[in-house]
Amino acid sequence: MTIRVVVADDQELVRSGFAMILDAQPDIEVVAEAGDGAAAVEAVRRHAPEVALLDVRMPGMDGIEACRAITRGGGCRTVMLTTFDADEYVYEALHAGASGFLLKDVRRDDLVHAVRVVAAGDSLLAPSVARRLVEQYTAGRPARPDPRLDALTGRERETLLLLARGRSNAEIAAELVVSEHTVKTHVGNVLAKLGLRDRIQAVICAYETGLVTPGAPPPGGGRPGGASLP
């Protein structure tokens, strides 16, 4: 299957460079380029790509606002591009629904790999890294009551709690004493019931709804969270 991509960056040389690299791959097709966030949103609506690469800082509608608009529409996953390696940008991008975050000096092979990973439904940021960022930015903020959590079974709440601590499927299976297949089922149910796109969004949800408190010791004896992706 060909992965259809929209590339958005206000710097033409950067934008065309990324597009050339991606278009050279046999399984990737760049269907549109955009110079600002509004044009990126329109390109996604018109071409229905699997992945959109969005520069964080663009004139008018920036990349993070464009990411929110694109992820609300569903179907297209986003990767944010920036020259700034700053936690606040990563957190804002993840909160907006981004599935990945890359610096613009990314190597050619890593850029191609990122598009393929995100198109396959995975995230580029390990849950344990997301947990650190979410703890930092939710500390001291009141949790927002969310009736969606009432839809979860007890075992699904346990799964969400462990997801929020950065556990991999194998680690969750070991802690709950179930098979990895059962864990995948629980994870799928959690994402579906809460309307979440991926495990990273699950981490954010667990903290913002108060299921996990920033700074609280992790379950399972304080063992640090793993960084494995599904």
C-alpha positions as CSV (number, residue, x, y, z in Angstrom):
1,M,0.0,0.0,0.0
2,T,1.3,3.5,-0.9
3,I,1.5,5.9,2.0
4,R,0.1,9.3,0.9
5,V,1.8,12.3,2.6
6,V,1.2,16.1,2.9
7,V,4.3,18.1,3.7
8,A,3.8,21.6,5.3
9,D,6.6,24.1,6.0
10,D,6.8,27.8,5.4
11,Q,10.4,27.4,4.2
12,E,10.2,26.2,0.6
13,L,13.7,24.6,0.5
14,V,13.0,22.6,3.6
15,R,9.5,21.6,2.4
16,S,10.7,20.6,-1.1
17,G,13.7,18.7,0.4
18,F,11.5,16.6,2.6
19,A,9.1,16.0,-0.2
20,M,11.9,14.8,-2.6
21,I,13.2,12.4,0.0
22,L,9.8,10.9,0.7
23,D,8.7,10.8,-2.9
24,A,11.8,8.8,-3.8
25,Q,10.5,5.9,-1.7
26,P,8.6,3.2,-3.6
27,D,5.9,3.0,-0.9
28,I,5.4,6.8,-0.3
29,E,3.8,9.5,-2.4
30,V,3.8,13.2,-1.5
31,V,0.3,14.3,-2.7
32,A,0.6,18.0,-1.7
33,E,2.9,20.6,-0.2
34,A,1.7,23.6,1.9
35,G,3.3,26.7,3.2
36,D,1.1,27.4,6.2
37,G,-1.2,25.6,8.6
38,A,-4.5,26.6,6.8
39,A,-3.2,25.3,3.5
40,A,-2.1,22.1,5.2
41,V,-5.6,21.5,6.6
42,E,-7.1,22.2,3.2
43,A,-4.6,19.8,1.5
44,V,-5.5,17.1,4.0
45,R,-9.2,17.5,3.4
46,R,-8.7,17.5,-0.4
47,H,-6.2,14.6,-0.7
48,A,-7.0,12.4,2.4
49,P,-3.4,11.4,3.1
50,E,-2.4,8.9,5.7
51,V,0.3,11.2,7.2
52,A,0.9,15.0,7.4
53,L,4.3,16.4,8.3
54,L,3.7,19.8,9.9
55,D,6.2,22.5,10.9
56,V,5.4,23.7,14.4
57,R,6.0,27.4,13.5
58,M,4.2,28.6,10.4
59,P,2.5,32.0,9.6
60,G,-1.2,32.4,10.3
61,M,-2.4,29.0,11.6
62,D,0.7,27.3,13.1
63,G,1.4,23.6,12.9
64,I,0.0,22.8,16.3
65,E,-3.4,24.4,15.5
66,A,-3.3,22.7,12.1
67,C,-2.6,19.4,13.9
68,R,-5.7,19.9,16.1
69,A,-7.9,20.5,13.1
70,I,-6.5,17.6,11.2
71,T,-6.7,15.1,14.0
72,R,-10.3,16.1,14.7
73,G,-11.2,15.1,11.2
74,G,-9.7,11.6,11.8
75,G,-8.0,9.4,9.2
76,C,-4.7,11.3,8.9
77,R,-1.9,11.0,11.5
78,T,0.5,13.9,12.0
79,V,4.2,14.3,12.7
80,M,5.5,17.6,13.9
81,L,8.7,19.2,12.6
82,T,10.7,21.8,14.4
83,T,14.2,23.3,15.0
84,F,13.4,23.7,18.7
85,D,14.1,20.7,21.0
86,A,11.9,22.0,23.8
87,D,9.5,20.1,26.1
88,E,6.7,22.6,25.7
89,Y,6.6,22.1,22.0
90,V,6.5,18.4,22.3
91,Y,3.8,18.5,25.0
92,E,1.6,20.9,23.0
93,A,2.0,18.7,19.9
94,L,1.1,15.5,21.7
95,H,-1.9,17.2,23.3
96,A,-3.0,18.4,19.9
97,G,-3.0,14.8,18.7
98,A,0.4,14.4,17.0
99,S,1.7,10.9,16.7
100,G,5.4,12.0,16.5
101,F,7.8,14.8,16.8
102,L,11.0,15.3,14.8
103,L,13.8,17.9,14.6
104,K,14.4,19.3,11.1
105,D,17.9,18.0,11.1
106,V,16.6,14.5,11.2
107,R,18.5,12.0,9.1
108,R,17.0,10.9,5.7
109,D,16.5,7.3,6.8
110,D,14.9,8.4,10.1
111,L,12.4,10.7,8.3
112,V,11.3,7.9,6.0
113,H,11.1,5.5,9.0
114,A,9.0,8.0,10.9
115,V,6.4,8.3,8.2
116,R,6.2,4.5,7.9
117,V,5.9,4.0,11.7
118,V,3.1,6.6,12.0
119,A,1.3,5.4,9.0
120,A,1.2,1.9,10.6
121,G,-0.6,3.3,13.6
122,D,2.3,3.5,16.0
123,S,3.8,6.5,17.8
124,L,7.3,7.9,17.5
125,L,7.6,9.0,21.1
126,A,8.1,6.3,23.8
127,P,5.3,6.3,26.4
128,S,7.9,6.7,29.2
129,V,9.0,10.0,27.6
130,A,5.4,11.1,27.2
131,R,4.9,10.3,30.8
132,R,7.7,12.6,31.9
133,L,6.4,15.5,29.8
134,V,2.8,15.0,30.9
135,E,3.8,14.9,34.6
136,Q,5.7,18.1,34.1
137,Y,2.9,20.0,32.5
138,T,0.0,18.6,34.6
139,A,1.6,19.0,38.0
140,G,-0.5,21.3,40.1
141,R,-3.4,21.5,37.7
142,P,-6.8,20.2,38.8
143,A,-7.9,17.0,37.2
144,R,-11.0,17.4,34.9
145,P,-13.8,15.0,35.8
146,D,-14.3,12.8,32.7
147,P,-17.4,10.6,32.7
148,R,-15.8,8.5,29.9
149,L,-13.7,6.7,32.5
150,D,-17.0,5.2,33.9
151,A,-17.2,3.2,30.7
152,L,-14.0,1.3,31.5
153,T,-14.1,-2.1,33.3
154,G,-11.8,-2.6,36.3
155,R,-9.3,-4.4,34.2
156,E,-9.3,-1.7,31.6
157,R,-8.7,0.9,34.2
158,E,-5.7,-1.1,35.4
159,T,-4.5,-1.3,31.8
160,L,-4.8,2.5,31.4
161,L,-3.0,3.1,34.6
162,L,-0.1,0.9,33.4
163,L,-0.1,2.5,30.0
164,A,0.3,5.9,31.8
165,R,3.3,4.5,33.6
166,G,5.0,3.7,30.3
167,R,4.6,0.0,30.5
168,S,5.0,-2.1,27.3
169,N,2.4,-4.8,26.4
170,A,4.7,-7.5,27.7
171,E,5.2,-5.7,31.0
172,I,1.4,-5.1,31.4
173,A,0.8,-8.8,30.7
174,A,3.3,-9.8,33.4
175,E,1.8,-7.5,36.0
176,L,-1.8,-8.5,35.3
177,V,-0.9,-12.1,34.8
178,V,-2.6,-12.4,31.4
179,S,-1.4,-13.0,27.9
180,E,-0.1,-10.3,25.6
181,H,-3.1,-11.0,23.3
182,T,-5.4,-10.1,26.2
183,V,-3.5,-7.0,26.9
184,K,-3.8,-5.9,23.2
185,T,-7.5,-6.4,23.5
186,H,-7.7,-4.3,26.7
187,V,-5.6,-1.6,25.1
188,G,-7.8,-1.5,22.1
189,N,-10.9,-1.3,24.3
190,V,-9.5,1.6,26.3
191,L,-8.6,3.6,23.2
192,A,-12.0,2.9,21.6
193,K,-14.1,3.7,24.7
194,L,-12.1,6.9,25.5
195,G,-11.9,8.1,21.8
196,L,-8.1,8.1,21.9
197,R,-5.9,7.7,18.9
198,D,-2.9,5.9,20.5
199,R,-1.0,5.0,23.6
200,I,0.4,8.5,23.9
201,Q,-3.0,10.0,24.0
202,A,-3.9,7.4,26.7
203,V,-1.0,8.7,28.9
204,I,-2.3,12.3,28.6
205,C,-5.8,11.2,29.4
206,A,-4.8,9.3,32.5
207,Y,-3.1,12.3,34.0
208,E,-5.6,14.9,33.0
209,T,-8.6,12.9,34.4
210,G,-6.8,12.3,37.7
211,L,-6.4,8.5,37.3
212,V,-2.7,9.1,37.8
213,T,-1.3,11.9,40.0
214,P,1.9,13.6,38.9
215,G,4.8,12.5,41.1
216,A,2.9,9.5,42.5
217,P,5.0,6.3,42.8
218,P,4.3,3.9,39.9
219,P,2.4,0.7,40.5
220,G,4.4,-2.5,40.8
221,G,6.9,-1.5,43.4
222,G,8.2,1.7,41.9
223,R,9.8,0.0,38.9
224,P,10.6,2.6,36.2
225,G,8.3,2.6,33.1
226,G,9.5,0.9,30.0
227,A,10.0,2.8,26.7
228,S,8.8,0.0,24.4
229,L,6.2,0.8,21.8
230,P,3.5,-1.7,20.8
